[in-house]
Structure formats: C-alpha cells, structure tokens
C-alpha cells in the first residue's frame, strides 16, 4: 500500500469542491491524474452515470490505482450523529455509538463494477491520539488549528483488514447486512481505542514515524495556503475601499 499516494482516486461529496484552499485547488486541477477525484451529489439518480464512467476508466486502465470510498458519506460530528440516529430509525436498526451508519449503495456498485479487476477490499479504521470518547477529530484538528495554532494529533492509529471480493456477497440486501456488520465491528474497535489508546491486533503493531525528507516539504504545505491568504487580503481591501466610497457618497 506504500508509495501509491499518486494513484489514488477518492469518492467525495460534491460540496467539498468548494471547501476553501484544498477544495478549490482540487477543482481547478480535477482532470490531472493526481487529483482525479470523483465528486458525487449523493443523489443516486444523478450520480450513477458519472460514477459508472469513472469506474470504467479505472477498470480499463493498466495503471495501478486505489479507490478510496467513505460509505458513511460524511465525517462524524455532533450534527451527523443526529443524522445517523435518524437513518437507523428509518431502516429499523440500532445506531452505532462512535461510527456513523454506512450506506451500501455506492460501495456495492463499485465492488460489482470492478469485480473483474479488483481482488480485495481493504477496510481501514482510524483513531487519532488526543481525541477522547464523545469528542470528534473534526472539531479538534481543523485547518485553523493545524496551520495557525499548532494543534495536531501526535499519532494516528490504523486498524487494517482485508476482504477478498470473491467472499463478499453479490446480492444487494446481503451485501448491505455484511457491510453493517463490519461497521458494528468498527464501533467496537473504536470503543477499545478510546479505552486503551490503541487498537487490538493479532500481529505485532508497526509504528511508522513521519519525518521530513526535505525542507521543501514545509513549503509544499504552505503552497496551498498562501494564495488563499493573498486572495482574502486583497478581496477584503477592495471591499473596505468600496465601502468607504459608498459612505462618502452617502454623506
């Protein structure tokens, strides 16, 4: 799984295209290989054709490719916890405690479309150090905190499981239940993580420190931010100037 960061396609909700800094950059360079993300409106009637086109491109390509999908469709937060509870009540199942309930349609469609070219699904459960039970990484580690306040996780834990495509149910209803069971297991993993500070494992855990390979990597981080700051600074100045002119004109 290492050294594949340049060959990743990520399925994201379309609203992220307009997220300050990163969303705009991705939108501008959407056609490039490194940023060829798949944006969905979370409306299956309108998303199916776009997703089919993108997945067929992946299947027909000889290049190695990783497809990253978030079946929950969004991040865990106080607001989305309520959405998950409502969804659980709607479909008649118990809600999870830490993880949002997954939606099976997108992942099932991807697994069926790529079944002949993909052999495994990797299931990642992620825990951030510094986040306690009942709080959310989104609230603690946001762009403002990371870039301007130096607030970031000292460690990120990943629990990885691999499933053979051939062993995963084809039938939509059976697949939906299979996926829901995996998320129940994820919820239990997160409970252990919050209690013990790590995930359980049957193998010896591997610790991979992240080090700078070059001082230039610091510049790469700010490469996204500086243009945004410049835009805000100039746009704010223009608004203030126009506002002053309007006040003078009124007076």
N, C-alpha and C positions, 0 to 999 in steps of 0.2 A: 504493500500500500504506500510505500515511501516514494518520494520523487515523482508523484503523479499530480501535484497541485496544478500543473499547467494543462491537464487533460480532464478537468472536472466540469461537468455540466450540472447546474443546480436548478431545481424547480422551486420557484419562489412566487409569492403572491404579487400581483401586478403593481400594487400600491408602493412596493419597495423601490420601484424605478424612480420615484420622486423623493426618496429619502435624501436629505442634504449630504453633500460631498460624495459618498460612495454610490448612492443610487443614481445620481446624475452621471457620474463617471462611467458606470456600467452601461447606462442607457446610451451614452454617446458612442461607446465602443462595442455595442451589443453584437455586431457582426464578427468581431475578432474571435479567434479560437479560444483565447484565454478567458474571454468574458461572454461567451455564447450561452448565457443563462436562458432558462425557459420561464417566462412570466405567464402566470395564469390568473384569471379573474375570479376563480372559484365559482364559476358557473359552467357546469359540465357541457351544456348545450353549445356554448361558445368556445370552450377550451379544448374540446375533443379534437377538432381538426388541427389546431395549432400543435397540440401535443403529439398527434399521430405523425405529422410532418417532421417534427424534431426527432422523434424516436426512430423513424425510418432512416433519417440521416445518420443517426448513431449506429443503427444495425447494419447499414450498407457500407460504413467506413471501415477501413482496415487499421485505422489508428486506434491505439488503446484509449479507453475512455471510462471514466467513473461517473455514474449518475447519482446525484445526491437529492433525496426527497425527504420532506418532513411531513409524515402522514397527519400530524395534528393540525397543520396548516398555519400555525402561528406560535408565538412564544408564550410561555407560562407567565401570567401576571394576575393581579387581583381581578382585573376585568375579565380576562379569558377563563379564569377559574369558574366564574359565573356562567360563561358560555358553555363550558364543558358539563356543568351540572344540568343545564337546560337540555343539552343534547342527550345526556344519559337518561333523563326523564322521558324524553321524546321516544327513544328507542327501547326503553324499558330495561336498562341495565344499571348496575352500580357505577357511580363515578369513581375515578381514581383519586388518590389523596395528593400526590405530587405531580404526576404526569397528566396532561390533557388526554381525553379520549381520542384515538386515531380515527380518521376517515379512510375507508378501504378503497374507494373507487379509483383514485389516482394510482396508488401503488399496485393494485390488481391489474389495471390496464397496462401499466409499464411492464410488469412481470410477464404478462401474456404476450405483449407485443415483442419483447426482447427475449422471449423464452429460448429461441434457437441460437442466440448469440451470447447470452449471459448464463453462466452456470451457478452463480452463488449470489445471495443477498447477505450483505454484512449489516448487522444490527448494532448500532453504537448508542450506548447510554453514557451521558456526560455529567460529571459532577464538578462544581467549581469550589475550590477552597475559599473559605471566608463567608460562604453562604450557609445560613443555618436553616433548620426546619421551619417552614412557614414564611420564609422570605424568598425573593426571586432574583436571579442573576441580572435580569434586565434592569432592575431598579438600582442595583449596586454598581454594575460595571457598564456604564453607558459612555457615549462618546465624550461628553463633558468631563466626566470623572477620569477617564483614561488619559485624555490628551492634556487637560489643563489642571487636574488635581492630583495626578499620580496615583489614582485608585484603580488597582487591577488585581486579578487573582494571582496568588503566589504559586498556585499549582492547578492544573486541570486534569481530572481523572477520567479515563475512558474504559468502559467495560465493553468488550467486543465479542459478538457471537456471529457465527457463520452458518447459513442455512442453504442447502442445495435446492436449486429451483425445482428439480425433479421431485423433491419431497414435500413441496408446498402445494396445497390444494388448488386445482384449477377452478372449481365451482365457486362462484362469487360469494354465496352465503357461507360456504365452508371456509373460504379464504378470510371473510370478514371475522368469523369467530376465531380463526387461527391468529389473525392479527391482534384481536382484542386480548387473547391470552398472552401474547408476547408483551403487551403493554401492562397487563396485570403484573407480570414478572418484572418489568422495568420499574414499576411502582415499588415493589418490594426491594429491589436493588437500591433505589433512592432512599428508602427508609433506613437500610443498613448503612448507606453512605453518610447520612446525617447523624446517625448514632455513633459510628465508628471512625468517620473521616476517610474511609476508603471503601472500595467495592470488594466483595468476596471473590475469590478466584481459585481455580483448581490448579493453576500454574503459578510459578514464581512471578510476582509483578515486576514489570520493567519500568524503570524510571529514566526518562529521556529529558535531560536538561536542554533548554533552548538558549543557545549562545549566538552572538553576532558573528557572522563570518567576515563581515567587512563593516567599517564605519559608515559606508554608503547606505547601509540598510536603515540607519536612522533617518537619513534624508528621504528614503523611499516612503517612510511613514508620513512625513510631513508634505510629501509631494501632492497628496490628495487634499490636505487642509489649507495650504497657503493660498491656492486660487480661490477657495471659498471665502476666506477671510478678506482677500482683496475685493471680491465682489460685494460682500456685505459692507465693507468700509466705504467703497465708492458709491454704492447704492444709497447708503444712509446719508452720506454727504449731499448727494443730489436731492434727496427728499427734504433735508433740512433747508437747503438753498431755495428750493421751490416753495417750501412752507413760509420762509421768511419773506419771499417776494409776494406771496399771497397776502400775508399780514400787512405788509407795507401798502399793497394795492388797496386793501380794505380800509386802512387808516386814511 
